[in-house]
Amino acid sequence: MKEILVFRCDEEIHAPIDIVFQYLNDDEKIKLWNRLLIENLYEENQKDQLASKAKFKTVQKIGDNKITVDVELVEYDPPHKVVLHSHSKEGISITKYLLSEKGENTYLVVEASIIPSNLWYKLVAKLFSMAAVTNFKNQYRNLKLYVEKNKDHSLNA
């Protein structure tokens, strides 16, 4: 099956790239703006040594359900690029974070896509992509607002 783009966000954030990256890379900071994340489960000492091909489990709350998904860190080039593949029976969900400096600000591109495991999940992905877009927009609006509000405190964190 082909990759289906579900969402793309282009956002200029009024904060340095290193600070924005902290809010995409540090689990405790991610929880401040991403209401879905409960926790990421790493093998011993793996969190401190993230690199391409690292694998972990993410636990998220969607509605009243708690789900655990296997994640592979496909590309990891801090602070410029992170590509994650989440594997489930529905297929592979791909999230790409691309960051670049624009003066003293950071330009962030986020892309979320899916490679459905079969035709049924392809149809479901297309049907529910509109609801997903609203959730993604809210999440990344939260990220932008949180980083801009707290960027001065993040320098020492």
Secondary structure as the mmCIF struct_conf table of DSSP 4:
data_model
#
loop_
_struct_conf.conf_type_id
_struct_conf.id
_struct_conf.beg_label_comp_id
_struct_conf.beg_label_asym_id
_struct_conf.beg_label_seq_id
_struct_conf.end_label_comp_id
_struct_conf.end_label_asym_id
_struct_conf.end_label_seq_id
STRN STRN1 ILE A 4 ILE A 13
BEND BEND1 HIS A 14 ALA A 15
HELX_RH_AL_P HELX_RH_AL_P1 ILE A 17 ASN A 25
HELX_RH_AL_P HELX_RH_AL_P2 ASP A 27 TRP A 33
TURN_TY1_P TURN_TY1_P1 ARG A 35 LEU A 36
STRN STRN2 LEU A 37 LEU A 41
TURN_TY1_P TURN_TY1_P2 GLU A 44 GLN A 46
HELX_RH_3T_P HELX_RH_3T_P1 LYS A 47 GLN A 49
TURN_TY1_P TURN_TY1_P3 SER A 52 LYS A 53
STRN STRN3 LYS A 55 ILE A 62
TURN_TY1_P TURN_TY1_P4 GLY A 63 ASP A 64
STRN STRN4 ASN A 65 ASP A 77
TURN_TY1_P TURN_TY1_P5 PRO A 78 HIS A 80
STRN STRN5 LYS A 81 SER A 88
TURN_TY1_P TURN_TY1_P6 LYS A 89 GLU A 90
STRN STRN6 GLY A 91 LYS A 102
TURN_TY1_P TURN_TY1_P7 GLY A 103 GLU A 104
STRN STRN7 ASN A 105 PRO A 116
BEND BEND2 SER A 117 ASN A 118
HELX_RH_AL_P HELX_RH_AL_P3 LEU A 119 SER A 154
TURN_TY1_P TURN_TY1_P8 LEU A 155 ASN A 156
#
